[in-house]
Amino acid sequence: MATCEVCGNDYWMAFDIRTVSGDTYTFDSFECAIQLLAPICEHCQCKIVGHGVEVSGRFFCCAHCARAVDQETGAQVRDAVGSRPG
């Protein structure tokens, strides 16, 4: 069995995640993995679980938050969810 790095639970179905930097972490649930590894939106401070938006090297949960912080570059960002083609 392996022990979750966030909650300390010793669980037979624990899993490992390897990051791009080569670090490896062990978790017992996606909830714990998100808690430790998900980036945080620089505007509203929520955990970015989906694709999110990167503007000028900064991470946001959506285009609205990107525009709120960087009006010039953020104005070029559009959320694709729910939008209809021209």
Beta strands, then each sheet from edge to edge (+ up, - down):
strand 1: 2-3
strand 2: 10-11
strand 3: 15-18
strand 4: 24-27
strand 5: 53-55
strand 6: 58-60
sheet 1: 1+ 2-
sheet 2: 3+ 4-
sheet 3: 5+ 6-
end
